[in-house]
Amino acid sequence: MIAQLVSRLLQAIPVLLVVGFLSFAIFTYVGDPVSIMLGQNATPAMRIAMRHALGLDQPFLVQYWHFMVRAVHFNFGLSYRLALPVSQLILERLPATTELVMTSAVLALLVGLPLGVYTGIRPNGFVSRTIMAGSLLGVSLPTFLLGILLILFFSVLLGWLPSFGRGHVVNFTHWSTGFLTLSGLKSLILPSITLGLFQMTLIMRLVRTEMLEVLRSDYIKFARARGLGPRAIYFGHALRNTLVPVITIVGLQIGGLIGFSIVTETVFQWPGMGLLLVQSIQNADIPVMSAYLMLIAVVFVVINLVVDILYYVVDPRLRVKR
């Protein structure tokens, strides 16, 4: 297993280099940060001085090299918009995005997995058909539209939940959390449902499909012939053999949640990294945008490593082959 992890880490290095190059190359030509920072009334001399201070007068490859060297030390330079270290901005927004993504992932698992098992065991039941019909709504409904509908119903019409913001948070050194306050928990409900509904329906439909396939296999028939009870068959044999593809999808979806959080954080004005990225795109803040994509690439690399480890834990055939 250690050799496998080392191999994965070595494969991740060129991936991060390519992602860093593409993100830096794309965002370099998004806009002119000097014009945004100085305005239209700036003189040519002021523009030249600002461009030199930001290092934008250097060749592209030199700028990219400096960016990657600083990124290794988690130093992404200064934000063009706020004139603050990008690392500081990311650390300030990271707790909000982490809480939102983890809550959405846990919600998707706790609801999607049992519903998938139930609809796989009773595929022709009325309740199962109703659940599957409702899941089409979760798959097809756009994230931004779902967030707006939830705000309209639960915030505007009923007034039960807040429509924007993170509520009151408690600070622990560099980390802030809303789990310990009532307003923080109430503010988390609508964004987490909005972000996690698509993943929940995807997990449910995947588990259902895998359960239907596994329950038709020969070893399940043999287990029934041995007289094993339904609980041992469904949860001890069938569900365990459906977890490998589920782990793959869940791992990738956690990374995808960070990408989808851009829309959710914009709709609910959630003070996370997604909202920071939107604001940075509007102002051509190249260091922030490049740092965000680099962090997303690192997150996917880490998730793939965790998924590989879980493969060995869940599937004994991989340990035997190894």
Contacts in CASP RR format, 6 or more apart in sequence:
PFRMAT RR
TARGET T0000
AUTHOR 0000-0000-0000
METHOD contacts of the structure
MODEL  1
MIAQLVSRLLQAIPVLLVVGFLSFAIFTYVGDPVSIMLGQNATPAMRIAM
RHALGLDQPFLVQYWHFMVRAVHFNFGLSYRLALPVSQLILERLPATTEL
VMTSAVLALLVGLPLGVYTGIRPNGFVSRTIMAGSLLGVSLPTFLLGILL
ILFFSVLLGWLPSFGRGHVVNFTHWSTGFLTLSGLKSLILPSITLGLFQM
TLIMRLVRTEMLEVLRSDYIKFARARGLGPRAIYFGHALRNTLVPVITIV
GLQIGGLIGFSIVTETVFQWPGMGLLLVQSIQNADIPVMSAYLMLIAVVF
VVINLVVDILYYVVDPRLRVKR
1 309 0 8 1.000
1 312 0 8 1.000
1 322 0 8 1.000
4 308 0 8 1.000
4 322 0 8 1.000
5 305 0 8 1.000
5 308 0 8 1.000
5 309 0 8 1.000
8 301 0 8 1.000
8 304 0 8 1.000
8 305 0 8 1.000
8 308 0 8 1.000
9 305 0 8 1.000
12 301 0 8 1.000
15 297 0 8 1.000
15 301 0 8 1.000
16 294 0 8 1.000
16 297 0 8 1.000
16 298 0 8 1.000
16 301 0 8 1.000
17 68 0 8 1.000
19 293 0 8 1.000
19 294 0 8 1.000
19 297 0 8 1.000
20 64 0 8 1.000
20 67 0 8 1.000
20 68 0 8 1.000
20 71 0 8 1.000
20 290 0 8 1.000
20 293 0 8 1.000
20 294 0 8 1.000
20 297 0 8 1.000
21 64 0 8 1.000
23 289 0 8 1.000
23 290 0 8 1.000
23 293 0 8 1.000
23 294 0 8 1.000
24 63 0 8 1.000
24 64 0 8 1.000
24 67 0 8 1.000
24 286 0 8 1.000
24 290 0 8 1.000
25 60 0 8 1.000
25 64 0 8 1.000
27 284 0 8 1.000
27 286 0 8 1.000
27 289 0 8 1.000
27 290 0 8 1.000
28 60 0 8 1.000
28 63 0 8 1.000
28 286 0 8 1.000
30 281 0 8 1.000
30 284 0 8 1.000
30 286 0 8 1.000
30 289 0 8 1.000
31 284 0 8 1.000
32 284 0 8 1.000
33 54 0 8 1.000
33 56 0 8 1.000
33 80 0 8 1.000
33 283 0 8 1.000
33 284 0 8 1.000
33 285 0 8 1.000
33 286 0 8 1.000
34 42 0 8 1.000
34 47 0 8 1.000
34 50 0 8 1.000
34 51 0 8 1.000
34 54 0 8 1.000
34 56 0 8 1.000
35 42 0 8 1.000
35 47 0 8 1.000
36 80 0 8 1.000
36 81 0 8 1.000
36 283 0 8 1.000
36 284 0 8 1.000
37 50 0 8 1.000
37 80 0 8 1.000
37 81 0 8 1.000
38 46 0 8 1.000
38 47 0 8 1.000
38 50 0 8 1.000
42 50 0 8 1.000
48 57 0 8 1.000
51 57 0 8 1.000
54 80 0 8 1.000
55 63 0 8 1.000
56 63 0 8 1.000
58 66 0 8 1.000
67 76 0 8 1.000
67 287 0 8 1.000
67 290 0 8 1.000
70 76 0 8 1.000
70 77 0 8 1.000
71 291 0 8 1.000
71 294 0 8 1.000
74 87 0 8 1.000
75 85 0 8 1.000
75 87 0 8 1.000
76 85 0 8 1.000
76 86 0 8 1.000
76 87 0 8 1.000
76 90 0 8 1.000
76 287 0 8 1.000
76 288 0 8 1.000
76 290 0 8 1.000
76 291 0 8 1.000
76 294 0 8 1.000
77 85 0 8 1.000
77 86 0 8 1.000
77 87 0 8 1.000
77 287 0 8 1.000
78 84 0 8 1.000
78 85 0 8 1.000
78 86 0 8 1.000
78 287 0 8 1.000
79 85 0 8 1.000
79 86 0 8 1.000
79 89 0 8 1.000
79 280 0 8 1.000
79 285 0 8 1.000
79 287 0 8 1.000
79 288 0 8 1.000
80 283 0 8 1.000
80 284 0 8 1.000
80 285 0 8 1.000
80 286 0 8 1.000
80 287 0 8 1.000
80 288 0 8 1.000
81 279 0 8 1.000
81 280 0 8 1.000
81 283 0 8 1.000
81 285 0 8 1.000
81 288 0 8 1.000
82 89 0 8 1.000
86 287 0 8 1.000
86 288 0 8 1.000
86 291 0 8 1.000
87 291 0 8 1.000
89 276 0 8 1.000
89 288 0 8 1.000
90 273 0 8 1.000
90 276 0 8 1.000
90 291 0 8 1.000
90 292 0 8 1.000
90 295 0 8 1.000
91 174 0 8 1.000
93 271 0 8 1.000
93 272 0 8 1.000
93 273 0 8 1.000
93 274 0 8 1.000
93 275 0 8 1.000
93 276 0 8 1.000
94 272 0 8 1.000
94 273 0 8 1.000
95 169 0 8 1.000
95 175 0 8 1.000
95 176 0 8 1.000
95 177 0 8 1.000
96 166 0 8 1.000
96 176 0 8 1.000
96 265 0 8 1.000
96 270 0 8 1.000
96 271 0 8 1.000
96 272 0 8 1.000
96 273 0 8 1.000
97 258 0 8 1.000
97 261 0 8 1.000
97 265 0 8 1.000
97 270 0 8 1.000
97 272 0 8 1.000
97 273 0 8 1.000
97 274 0 8 1.000
99 177 0 8 1.000
99 178 0 8 1.000
99 179 0 8 1.000
99 188 0 8 1.000
100 188 0 8 1.000
100 191 0 8 1.000
100 192 0 8 1.000
100 195 0 8 1.000
100 261 0 8 1.000
100 264 0 8 1.000
100 265 0 8 1.000
100 270 0 8 1.000
100 272 0 8 1.000
101 195 0 8 1.000
101 254 0 8 1.000
101 255 0 8 1.000
101 257 0 8 1.000
101 258 0 8 1.000
101 261 0 8 1.000
103 188 0 8 1.000
103 192 0 8 1.000
104 191 0 8 1.000
104 192 0 8 1.000
104 193 0 8 1.000
104 195 0 8 1.000
104 196 0 8 1.000
104 199 0 8 1.000
104 257 0 8 1.000
105 196 0 8 1.000
105 199 0 8 1.000
105 250 0 8 1.000
105 253 0 8 1.000
105 254 0 8 1.000
105 257 0 8 1.000
107 192 0 8 1.000
107 193 0 8 1.000
107 196 0 8 1.000
107 200 0 8 1.000
108 196 0 8 1.000
108 197 0 8 1.000
108 199 0 8 1.000
108 200 0 8 1.000
108 203 0 8 1.000
108 250 0 8 1.000
108 253 0 8 1.000
109 203 0 8 1.000
109 250 0 8 1.000
111 200 0 8 1.000
111 204 0 8 1.000
112 200 0 8 1.000
112 201 0 8 1.000
112 203 0 8 1.000
112 204 0 8 1.000
112 207 0 8 1.000
113 203 0 8 1.000
113 204 0 8 1.000
113 207 0 8 1.000
113 246 0 8 1.000
115 131 0 8 1.000
115 204 0 8 1.000
115 207 0 8 1.000
116 203 0 8 1.000
116 204 0 8 1.000
116 205 0 8 1.000
116 207 0 8 1.000
116 208 0 8 1.000
116 211 0 8 1.000
117 207 0 8 1.000
117 208 0 8 1.000
117 211 0 8 1.000
117 234 0 8 1.000
117 235 0 8 1.000
117 239 0 8 1.000
118 127 0 8 1.000
118 128 0 8 1.000
118 131 0 8 1.000
119 128 0 8 1.000
119 131 0 8 1.000
119 132 0 8 1.000
119 204 0 8 1.000
119 208 0 8 1.000
120 128 0 8 1.000
120 207 0 8 1.000
120 208 0 8 1.000
120 211 0 8 1.000
120 212 0 8 1.000
120 215 0 8 1.000
121 211 0 8 1.000
121 215 0 8 1.000
121 234 0 8 1.000
122 128 0 8 1.000
123 208 0 8 1.000
123 212 0 8 1.000
131 204 0 8 1.000
132 205 0 8 1.000
132 208 0 8 1.000
135 201 0 8 1.000
135 204 0 8 1.000
135 205 0 8 1.000
138 146 0 8 1.000
138 197 0 8 1.000
138 198 0 8 1.000
138 200 0 8 1.000
138 201 0 8 1.000
139 198 0 8 1.000
139 201 0 8 1.000
139 202 0 8 1.000
139 205 0 8 1.000
141 197 0 8 1.000
143 194 0 8 1.000
143 195 0 8 1.000
143 198 0 8 1.000
143 260 0 8 1.000
143 263 0 8 1.000
143 264 0 8 1.000
143 267 0 8 1.000
144 263 0 8 1.000
144 266 0 8 1.000
144 267 0 8 1.000
146 194 0 8 1.000
146 197 0 8 1.000
147 190 0 8 1.000
147 194 0 8 1.000
147 264 0 8 1.000
147 267 0 8 1.000
147 268 0 8 1.000
148 267 0 8 1.000
150 190 0 8 1.000
150 193 0 8 1.000
150 194 0 8 1.000
151 163 0 8 1.000
151 190 0 8 1.000
151 267 0 8 1.000
151 268 0 8 1.000
154 160 0 8 1.000
154 161 0 8 1.000
154 190 0 8 1.000
155 161 0 8 1.000
155 162 0 8 1.000
155 163 0 8 1.000
155 190 0 8 1.000
156 163 0 8 1.000
161 186 0 8 1.000
161 187 0 8 1.000
161 189 0 8 1.000
161 190 0 8 1.000
162 183 0 8 1.000
162 186 0 8 1.000
162 187 0 8 1.000
162 190 0 8 1.000
163 190 0 8 1.000
163 268 0 8 1.000
164 268 0 8 1.000
164 269 0 8 1.000
164 270 0 8 1.000
165 187 0 8 1.000
165 268 0 8 1.000
165 269 0 8 1.000
165 270 0 8 1.000
165 271 0 8 1.000
166 178 0 8 1.000
166 184 0 8 1.000
166 187 0 8 1.000
166 188 0 8 1.000
166 270 0 8 1.000
166 271 0 8 1.000
167 178 0 8 1.000
167 181 0 8 1.000
167 183 0 8 1.000
167 184 0 8 1.000
167 186 0 8 1.000
167 187 0 8 1.000
168 178 0 8 1.000
168 181 0 8 1.000
168 183 0 8 1.000
168 184 0 8 1.000
169 176 0 8 1.000
169 177 0 8 1.000
169 178 0 8 1.000
169 181 0 8 1.000
169 184 0 8 1.000
170 176 0 8 1.000
170 177 0 8 1.000
170 178 0 8 1.000
170 180 0 8 1.000
170 181 0 8 1.000
178 184 0 8 1.000
178 185 0 8 1.000
178 187 0 8 1.000
178 188 0 8 1.000
179 185 0 8 1.000
190 268 0 8 1.000
191 264 0 8 1.000
191 265 0 8 1.000
191 267 0 8 1.000
191 268 0 8 1.000
191 270 0 8 1.000
194 264 0 8 1.000
194 267 0 8 1.000
194 268 0 8 1.000
195 257 0 8 1.000
195 260 0 8 1.000
195 261 0 8 1.000
195 264 0 8 1.000
196 257 0 8 1.000
198 260 0 8 1.000
199 253 0 8 1.000
199 257 0 8 1.000
202 249 0 8 1.000
202 253 0 8 1.000
203 246 0 8 1.000
203 249 0 8 1.000
203 250 0 8 1.000
203 253 0 8 1.000
206 245 0 8 1.000
206 246 0 8 1.000
206 249 0 8 1.000
207 242 0 8 1.000
207 246 0 8 1.000
210 241 0 8 1.000
210 242 0 8 1.000
210 245 0 8 1.000
210 246 0 8 1.000
211 238 0 8 1.000
211 239 0 8 1.000
211 242 0 8 1.000
214 220 0 8 1.000
214 237 0 8 1.000
214 238 0 8 1.000
214 241 0 8 1.000
214 242 0 8 1.000
215 238 0 8 1.000
219 237 0 8 1.000
220 233 0 8 1.000
220 237 0 8 1.000
220 238 0 8 1.000
223 232 0 8 1.000
223 233 0 8 1.000
223 237 0 8 1.000
224 233 0 8 1.000
228 237 0 8 1.000
240 314 0 8 1.000
243 314 0 8 1.000
244 311 0 8 1.000
244 314 0 8 1.000
244 315 0 8 1.000
247 307 0 8 1.000
247 310 0 8 1.000
247 311 0 8 1.000
247 314 0 8 1.000
248 307 0 8 1.000
251 303 0 8 1.000
251 306 0 8 1.000
251 307 0 8 1.000
252 303 0 8 1.000
254 303 0 8 1.000
255 296 0 8 1.000
255 299 0 8 1.000
255 300 0 8 1.000
255 303 0 8 1.000
258 273 0 8 1.000
258 296 0 8 1.000
258 299 0 8 1.000
259 274 0 8 1.000
259 296 0 8 1.000
261 270 0 8 1.000
261 272 0 8 1.000
261 273 0 8 1.000
261 274 0 8 1.000
262 274 0 8 1.000
262 275 0 8 1.000
262 277 0 8 1.000
262 278 0 8 1.000
264 270 0 8 1.000
265 271 0 8 1.000
265 272 0 8 1.000
265 273 0 8 1.000
265 274 0 8 1.000
265 275 0 8 1.000
265 278 0 8 1.000
266 274 0 8 1.000
266 275 0 8 1.000
266 278 0 8 1.000
269 275 0 8 1.000
273 292 0 8 1.000
273 295 0 8 1.000
274 292 0 8 1.000
276 288 0 8 1.000
276 292 0 8 1.000
277 288 0 8 1.000
277 289 0 8 1.000
277 292 0 8 1.000
279 285 0 8 1.000
280 288 0 8 1.000
280 289 0 8 1.000
280 292 0 8 1.000
281 289 0 8 1.000
311 318 0 8 1.000
312 318 0 8 1.000
312 319 0 8 1.000
312 322 0 8 1.000
END
